[in-house]
Amino acid sequence: MNRAEKAKIIDGLKERADKASIAIVTDFHGLKVAELTPLRAKLHEVGCDYQVVKNTLARKAFMEGPHVVLNDHLKYNCAVAFGYDDPVVAAKVLVEFAKKNDKFSVRYASLEGKFLEEASIKALSELPGREQLLASVLGTMNAVPQNFVSLFANVVRGMVNVLTALKDKKEV
């Protein structure tokens, strides 16, 4: 690879890293390209990128930016997954793939500049996704006015029942 190609790769990595909320470093030693293709497709489907990188190029790309904490840990063969909107989604896909493939493992990550070890990534993957959390918050917010309306309707209903009973009593 010549300097221009390396510079292009570094610029691409830097651009992705700057946009990403999470960068997860994985070990794929022993896997063939055909075995990684389903992982790439699944990550692309959920809006994440996955790239095999040379450590020296990755160090240069991460030199300045939110994922600089990864530089000291980049060793051996590695690939980086970048998650943009929802960091939980990227962690879920990678951890699920690691469960199915013995040769694949999740090493460490940088979440908004904080270093995460493998156990923390697995814990992150068990959290509900952004959409589930938003639905839960919306359901909770919706429950308050719904309960108020229900309570108010019960008061009015009780008042109507009392008035109906008085009317029936006076007619007799």
Accessible surface in RSA format (square Angstrom, percent):
REM  Atomic radii and reference values for relative SASA: ProtOr
REM  Chains: A
REM  Algorithm: Lee & Richards
REM  Probe-radius: 1.40
REM  Slices: 20
REM RES _ NUM      All-atoms   Total-Side   Main-Chain    Non-polar    All polar
REM                ABS   REL    ABS   REL    ABS   REL    ABS   REL    ABS   REL
RES MET A   1   115.80  60.0  43.09  28.5  72.71 173.1  48.90  41.6  66.89  88.6
RES ASN A   2    89.97  62.0  79.21  76.5  10.76  25.9  41.66 100.3  48.32  46.7
RES ARG A   3   212.14  89.1 204.71 104.4   7.43  17.7  78.63 107.5 133.51  80.9
RES ALA A   4    73.79  67.8  58.41  90.1  15.38  35.0  66.61  93.8   7.18  19.0
RES GLU A   5    85.23  48.9  82.80  62.6   2.44   5.8  32.26  62.4  52.97  43.2
RES LYS A   6    83.52  40.7  83.52  51.2   0.00   0.0  28.31  25.5  55.22  58.8
RES ALA A   7    49.61  45.6  45.29  69.9   4.32   9.8  49.06  69.1   0.55   1.5
RES LYS A   8   160.99  78.5 151.61  93.0   9.38  22.3  99.01  89.1  61.98  66.0
RES ILE A   9    53.28  30.3  47.40  35.3   5.88  14.2  52.82  38.0   0.45   1.2
RES ILE A  10    29.83  17.0  29.83  22.2   0.00   0.0  29.83  21.5   0.00   0.0
RES ASP A  11    92.12  64.5  87.10  86.7   5.02  11.9  27.99  65.9  64.13  64.0
RES GLY A  12    30.98  38.2   0.00   N/A  30.98  38.2  29.51  81.0   1.47   3.3
RES LEU A  13     0.36   0.2   0.04   0.0   0.33   0.8   0.04   0.0   0.33   0.9
RES LYS A  14    66.69  32.5  66.69  40.9   0.00   0.0  57.88  52.1   8.81   9.4
RES GLU A  15   103.93  59.7  97.29  73.6   6.64  15.8  34.25  66.2  69.68  56.9
RES ARG A  16    78.55  33.0  78.55  40.0   0.00   0.0   9.63  13.2  68.92  41.8
RES ALA A  17     2.77   2.5   2.77   4.3   0.00   0.0   2.77   3.9   0.00   0.0
RES ASP A  18    72.86  51.0  48.15  47.9  24.71  58.4  25.27  59.5  47.59  47.5
RES LYS A  19   133.88  65.3 107.57  66.0  26.31  62.6  68.62  61.8  65.26  69.5
RES ALA A  20     6.17   5.7   0.00   0.0   6.17  14.0   0.09   0.1   6.08  16.1
RES SER A  21    15.67  13.2  11.59  15.5   4.08   9.4  15.66  33.3   0.01   0.0
RES ILE A  22     0.00   0.0   0.00   0.0   0.00   0.0   0.00   0.0   0.00   0.0
RES ALA A  23     0.00   0.0   0.00   0.0   0.00   0.0   0.00   0.0   0.00   0.0
RES ILE A  24     0.00   0.0   0.00   0.0   0.00   0.0   0.00   0.0   0.00   0.0
RES VAL A  25     0.00   0.0   0.00   0.0   0.00   0.0   0.00   0.0   0.00   0.0
RES THR A  26     0.00   0.0   0.00   0.0   0.00   0.0   0.00   0.0   0.00   0.0
RES ASP A  27    35.12  24.6  35.12  35.0   0.00   0.0   0.73   1.7  34.39  34.3
RES PHE A  28    31.52  15.8  31.52  19.5   0.00   0.0  31.52  19.1   0.00   0.0
RES HIS A  29   123.30  67.4 116.82  81.2   6.48  16.6  83.43  86.0  39.88  46.4
RES GLY A  30    45.38  56.0   0.00   N/A  45.38  56.0  30.13  82.7  15.25  34.2
RES LEU A  31    21.00  11.7   3.96   2.8  17.04  42.8   4.07   2.9  16.94  45.6
RES LYS A  32   151.82  74.1 146.29  89.8   5.53  13.2  94.91  85.4  56.90  60.6
RES VAL A  33   119.95  78.9 115.95 105.0   4.00   9.6 116.37 101.1   3.58   9.7
RES ALA A  34    80.14  73.7  62.00  95.7  18.14  41.3  67.25  94.7  12.88  34.1
RES GLU A  35    73.75  42.3  64.02  48.4   9.73  23.2  32.86  63.6  40.89  33.4
RES LEU A  36     7.05   3.9   7.05   5.0   0.00   0.0   7.05   4.9   0.00   0.0
RES THR A  37    70.12  49.9  70.01  71.0   0.11   0.3  60.37  81.1   9.75  14.7
RES PRO A  38    81.00  59.0  68.89  62.8  12.11  44.0  76.81  63.4   4.19  26.0
RES LEU A  39     2.05   1.1   0.76   0.5   1.28   3.2   2.05   1.4   0.00   0.0
RES ARG A  40    89.55  37.6  85.68  43.7   3.87   9.2  38.55  52.7  51.01  30.9
RES ALA A  41    61.08  56.2  47.19  72.8  13.89  31.6  56.17  79.1   4.92  13.0
RES LYS A  42    94.53  46.1  92.31  56.6   2.22   5.3  56.06  50.5  38.47  41.0
RES LEU A  43     0.56   0.3   0.56   0.4   0.00   0.0   0.56   0.4   0.00   0.0
RES HIS A  44   140.68  76.9 131.71  91.5   8.97  22.9  88.74  91.5  51.94  60.4
RES GLU A  45   128.42  73.7  92.10  69.7  36.31  86.5  42.10  81.4  86.31  70.5
RES VAL A  46    53.37  35.1  24.43  22.1  28.94  69.7  33.42  29.0  19.96  54.1
RES GLY A  47    46.48  57.3   0.00   N/A  46.48  57.3  36.55 100.3   9.93  22.2
RES CYS A  48     5.29   4.0   2.74   3.1   2.55   6.0   0.23   0.6   5.07   5.5
RES ASP A  49    42.28  29.6  38.74  38.6   3.53   8.4   5.46  12.9  36.81  36.7
RES TYR A  50    17.29   8.1   1.16   0.7  16.13  42.0   1.16   0.9  16.13  19.9
RES GLN A  51    43.57  24.4  43.30  31.6   0.27   0.7  15.40  32.8  28.17  21.4
RES VAL A  52    63.39  41.7  47.85  43.3  15.53  37.4  47.85  41.6  15.53  42.1
RES VAL A  53    13.25   8.7   0.08   0.1  13.17  31.7   5.97   5.2   7.28  19.7
RES LYS A  54   123.84  60.4 115.26  70.7   8.58  20.4  69.00  62.1  54.84  58.4
RES ASN A  55    28.94  20.0  24.05  23.2   4.89  11.8   6.77  16.3  22.17  21.4
RES THR A  56    81.73  58.1  79.07  80.2   2.67   6.4  66.85  89.8  14.88  22.5
RES LEU A  57     7.31   4.1   7.31   5.2   0.00   0.0   7.31   5.1   0.00   0.0
RES ALA A  58     0.01   0.0   0.01   0.0   0.00   0.0   0.01   0.0   0.00   0.0
RES ARG A  59    79.27  33.3  79.27  40.4   0.00   0.0  33.30  45.5  45.96  27.9
RES LYS A  60   122.89  60.0 111.62  68.5  11.27  26.8  59.84  53.9  63.04  67.2
RES ALA A  61     1.21   1.1   0.00   0.0   1.21   2.7   0.00   0.0   1.21   3.2
RES PHE A  62     2.30   1.1   0.13   0.1   2.17   5.7   2.30   1.4   0.00   0.0
RES MET A  63   110.59  57.3 101.70  67.3   8.89  21.2  74.14  63.0  36.45  48.3
RES GLU A  64   124.07  71.2 118.40  89.6   5.67  13.5  43.92  84.9  80.15  65.4
RES GLY A  65    37.43  46.2   0.00   N/A  37.43  46.2  20.06  55.0  17.37  38.9
RES PRO A  66    52.17  38.0  37.29  34.0  14.88  54.1  49.73  41.1   2.44  15.2
RES HIS A  67     1.44   0.8   0.46   0.3   0.98   2.5   0.46   0.5   0.98   1.1
RES VAL A  68    67.72  44.6  62.49  56.6   5.23  12.6  62.49  54.3   5.23  14.2
RES VAL A  69    50.75  33.4  38.86  35.2  11.88  28.6  47.61  41.4   3.13   8.5
RES LEU A  70     0.00   0.0   0.00   0.0   0.00   0.0   0.00   0.0   0.00   0.0
RES ASN A  71    18.13  12.5  15.72  15.2   2.41   5.8  11.89  28.6   6.24   6.0
RES ASP A  72   119.42  83.7 101.05 100.6  18.38  43.5  28.22  66.4  91.21  91.0
RES HIS A  73    71.81  39.2  66.37  46.1   5.44  13.9  36.04  37.1  35.77  41.6
RES LEU A  74     0.31   0.2   0.00   0.0   0.31   0.8   0.00   0.0   0.31   0.8
RES LYS A  75   111.73  54.5 108.81  66.8   2.91   6.9  67.96  61.2  43.77  46.6
RES TYR A  76   176.01  82.2 151.92  86.4  24.09  62.7 121.91  91.6  54.10  66.7
RES ASN A  77    75.93  52.4  68.74  66.4   7.18  17.3   8.56  20.6  67.37  65.1
RES CYS A  78     1.31   1.0   0.00   0.0   1.31   3.1   0.00   0.0   1.31   1.4
RES ALA A  79     0.00   0.0   0.00   0.0   0.00   0.0   0.00   0.0   0.00   0.0
RES VAL A  80     0.00   0.0   0.00   0.0   0.00   0.0   0.00   0.0   0.00   0.0
RES ALA A  81     0.00   0.0   0.00   0.0   0.00   0.0   0.00   0.0   0.00   0.0
RES PHE A  82     0.00   0.0   0.00   0.0   0.00   0.0   0.00   0.0   0.00   0.0
RES GLY A  83     0.08   0.1   0.00   N/A   0.08   0.1   0.08   0.2   0.00   0.0
RES TYR A  84    52.74  24.6  40.46  23.0  12.29  32.0  38.96  29.3  13.78  17.0
RES ASP A  85   127.21  89.1 102.24 101.8  24.97  59.0  28.00  65.9  99.21  98.9
RES ASP A  86    22.17  15.5  17.86  17.8   4.31  10.2  10.77  25.3  11.41  11.4
RES PRO A  87    28.23  20.6  28.23  25.7   0.00   0.0  28.23  23.3   0.00   0.0
RES VAL A  88    12.75   8.4  12.75  11.5   0.00   0.0  12.75  11.1   0.00   0.0
RES VAL A  89    37.72  24.8  37.34  33.8   0.38   0.9  37.72  32.8   0.00   0.0
RES ALA A  90     0.00   0.0   0.00   0.0   0.00   0.0   0.00   0.0   0.00   0.0
RES ALA A  91     0.00   0.0   0.00   0.0   0.00   0.0   0.00   0.0   0.00   0.0
RES LYS A  92    74.79  36.5  70.86  43.5   3.93   9.4  42.73  38.5  32.06  34.1
RES VAL A  93    15.14  10.0   9.74   8.8   5.40  13.0  13.86  12.0   1.28   3.5
RES LEU A  94     0.00   0.0   0.00   0.0   0.00   0.0   0.00   0.0   0.00   0.0
RES VAL A  95     8.78   5.8   8.41   7.6   0.37   0.9   8.58   7.5   0.20   0.5
RES GLU A  96    83.30  47.8  83.18  62.9   0.12   0.3  32.40  62.7  50.91  41.6
RES PHE A  97    25.05  12.5  22.14  13.7   2.91   7.6  24.54  14.9   0.51   1.5
RES ALA A  98    23.71  21.8  13.04  20.1  10.67  24.3  13.33  18.8  10.37  27.5
RES LYS A  99   147.32  71.9 112.40  69.0  34.91  83.1  74.32  66.9  73.00  77.8
RES LYS A 100   154.14  75.2 117.92  72.4  36.22  86.2  75.13  67.6  79.01  84.2
RES ASN A 101    36.61  25.2  32.94  31.8   3.67   8.8   4.45  10.7  32.16  31.1
RES ASP A 102   149.86 105.0 111.77 111.2  38.09  90.1  40.93  96.3 108.93 108.6
RES LYS A 103   117.70  57.4 101.56  62.3  16.15  38.4  70.84  63.8  46.87  49.9
RES PHE A 104     5.18   2.6   0.00   0.0   5.18  13.5   0.00   0.0   5.18  14.8
RES SER A 105    41.41  35.0  40.48  54.0   0.93   2.1  31.35  66.8  10.05  14.1
RES VAL A 106     3.68   2.4   1.77   1.6   1.91   4.6   1.77   1.5   1.91   5.2
RES ARG A 107    43.73  18.4  31.04  15.8  12.69  30.2  26.85  36.7  16.88  10.2
RES TYR A 108    22.55  10.5  22.55  12.8   0.00   0.0  22.55  16.9   0.00   0.0
RES ALA A 109     0.00   0.0   0.00   0.0   0.00   0.0   0.00   0.0   0.00   0.0
RES SER A 110     0.00   0.0   0.00   0.0   0.00   0.0   0.00   0.0   0.00   0.0
RES LEU A 111    39.79  22.2  39.26  28.1   0.53   1.3  39.26  27.6   0.53   1.4
RES GLU A 112   120.37  69.1  96.78  73.2  23.59  56.2  43.78  84.7  76.59  62.5
RES GLY A 113    24.87  30.7   0.00   N/A  24.87  30.7  12.28  33.7  12.59  28.2
RES LYS A 114   147.06  71.7 144.45  88.6   2.61   6.2  91.08  82.0  55.98  59.6
RES PHE A 115    68.71  34.4  43.77  27.1  24.94  64.9  43.77  26.5  24.94  71.4
RES LEU A 116    29.22  16.3  29.02  20.8   0.20   0.5  29.22  20.5   0.00   0.0
RES GLU A 117   114.20  65.6 112.54  85.1   1.66   4.0  30.24  58.5  83.96  68.6
RES GLU A 118    69.47  39.9  67.93  51.4   1.53   3.6  17.19  33.3  52.27  42.7
RES ALA A 119    76.73  70.5  65.55 101.2  11.18  25.4  69.60  98.0   7.12  18.9
RES SER A 120    47.85  40.4  39.03  52.1   8.82  20.3  12.81  27.3  35.04  49.1
RES ILE A 121     0.03   0.0   0.03   0.0   0.00   0.0   0.03   0.0   0.00   0.0
RES LYS A 122    89.50  43.7  89.40  54.9   0.10   0.2  44.35  39.9  45.15  48.1
RES ALA A 123    58.08  53.4  50.31  77.6   7.77  17.7  53.01  74.6   5.07  13.4
RES LEU A 124    20.57  11.5  17.26  12.4   3.30   8.3  19.90  14.0   0.67   1.8
RES SER A 125    11.56   9.8   5.62   7.5   5.94  13.7   1.84   3.9   9.72  13.6
RES GLU A 126   143.44  82.3 111.79  84.6  31.64  75.3  46.20  89.4  97.23  79.4
RES LEU A 127    89.37  49.8  89.04  63.7   0.33   0.8  89.37  62.8   0.00   0.0
RES PRO A 128    54.45  39.7  50.43  46.0   4.02  14.6  54.19  44.7   0.25   1.6
RES GLY A 129    11.16  13.8   0.00   N/A  11.16  13.8  10.99  30.2   0.17   0.4
RES ARG A 130   135.81  57.0 132.18  67.4   3.63   8.6  27.52  37.6 108.29  65.6
RES GLU A 131   147.94  84.9 140.73 106.5   7.21  17.2  55.51 107.4  92.43  75.5
RES GLN A 132   109.92  61.5 100.77  73.6   9.15  21.8  43.47  92.5  66.45  50.4
RES LEU A 133    92.51  51.5  92.20  66.0   0.31   0.8  92.51  65.0   0.00   0.0
RES LEU A 134    97.83  54.5  94.66  67.7   3.17   8.0  95.13  66.8   2.70   7.3
RES ALA A 135    65.66  60.4  50.76  78.3  14.90  33.9  57.16  80.5   8.50  22.5
RES SER A 136    68.57  57.9  54.66  72.9  13.91  32.0  32.19  68.5  36.39  51.0
RES VAL A 137    81.86  53.9  79.63  72.1   2.22   5.4  81.86  71.1   0.00   0.0
RES LEU A 138   119.23  66.4 118.22  84.6   1.01   2.5 119.05  83.6   0.18   0.5
RES GLY A 139    41.65  51.4   0.00   N/A  41.65  51.4  34.54  94.8   7.11  15.9
RES THR A 140    91.11  64.8  84.84  86.0   6.26  14.9  66.64  89.5  24.46  37.0
RES MET A 141   123.96  64.2 111.47  73.8  12.50  29.8 100.81  85.7  23.16  30.7
RES ASN A 142    89.13  61.5  84.50  81.7   4.63  11.1  12.57  30.3  76.56  74.0
RES ALA A 143    38.43  35.3  37.13  57.3   1.30   3.0  38.29  53.9   0.14   0.4
RES VAL A 144   104.89  69.0 101.14  91.6   3.75   9.0 103.80  90.2   1.09   3.0
RES PRO A 145    69.22  50.4  65.30  59.5   3.92  14.2  69.22  57.1   0.00   0.0
RES GLN A 146   116.73  65.3 108.44  79.3   8.29  19.7  37.06  78.9  79.67  60.4
RES ASN A 147    98.03  67.6  93.41  90.3   4.62  11.1  26.46  63.7  71.57  69.2
RES PHE A 148   134.39  67.2 129.38  80.1   5.01  13.0 133.64  81.0   0.75   2.1
RES VAL A 149    97.85  64.4  96.20  87.1   1.65   4.0  97.45  84.7   0.40   1.1
RES SER A 150    58.04  49.0  51.27  68.4   6.77  15.6  27.27  58.1  30.77  43.1
RES LEU A 151   114.96  64.0 112.96  80.8   2.00   5.0 114.57  80.5   0.39   1.0
RES PHE A 152   122.16  61.1 119.63  74.1   2.54   6.6 121.88  73.9   0.29   0.8
RES ALA A 153    38.78  35.7  31.36  48.4   7.42  16.9  36.92  52.0   1.85   4.9
RES ASN A 154    74.50  51.4  65.42  63.2   9.08  21.9  21.06  50.7  53.44  51.6
RES VAL A 155    94.01  61.9  84.54  76.5   9.47  22.8  91.76  79.7   2.26   6.1
RES VAL A 156    70.29  46.3  68.86  62.3   1.42   3.4  70.29  61.1   0.00   0.0
RES ARG A 157   136.13  57.2 131.51  67.0   4.62  11.0  60.48  82.7  75.65  45.8
RES GLY A 158    31.33  38.6   0.00   N/A  31.33  38.6  30.34  83.3   0.99   2.2
RES MET A 159   119.97  62.1 114.66  75.9   5.31  12.6  91.53  77.8  28.44  37.7
RES VAL A 160    79.87  52.6  79.35  71.8   0.52   1.3  79.84  69.4   0.03   0.1
RES ASN A 161    90.58  62.5  84.38  81.5   6.20  14.9  24.54  59.1  66.04  63.8
RES VAL A 162    88.01  57.9  84.77  76.7   3.24   7.8  87.66  76.2   0.35   1.0
RES LEU A 163   105.29  58.6 100.65  72.0   4.64  11.7 100.97  70.9   4.32  11.6
RES THR A 164    65.28  46.4  61.90  62.8   3.38   8.1  49.80  66.9  15.48  23.4
RES ALA A 165    60.53  55.7  49.73  76.7  10.80  24.6  55.58  78.3   4.95  13.1
RES LEU A 166    87.95  49.0  87.49  62.6   0.46   1.2  87.95  61.8   0.00   0.0
RES LYS A 167   121.66  59.4 114.33  70.1   7.33  17.5  68.53  61.7  53.14  56.6
RES ASP A 168    71.29  49.9  68.86  68.5   2.43   5.7  27.99  65.9  43.30  43.2
RES LYS A 169   157.64  76.9 140.80  86.4  16.84  40.1  90.53  81.5  67.11  71.5
RES LYS A 170   170.93  83.4 139.15  85.4  31.78  75.7  88.47  79.6  82.46  87.8
RES GLU A 171   123.54  70.9  86.38  65.4  37.15  88.5  45.89  88.8  77.65  63.4
RES VAL A 172   162.56 107.0 106.79  96.7  55.77 134.4 124.11 107.8  38.46 104.3
END  Absolute sums over single chains surface
CHAIN  1 A    11286.6       9775.7       1510.9       6925.0       4361.7
END  Absolute sums over all chains
TOTAL         11286.6       9775.7       1510.9       6925.0       4361.7
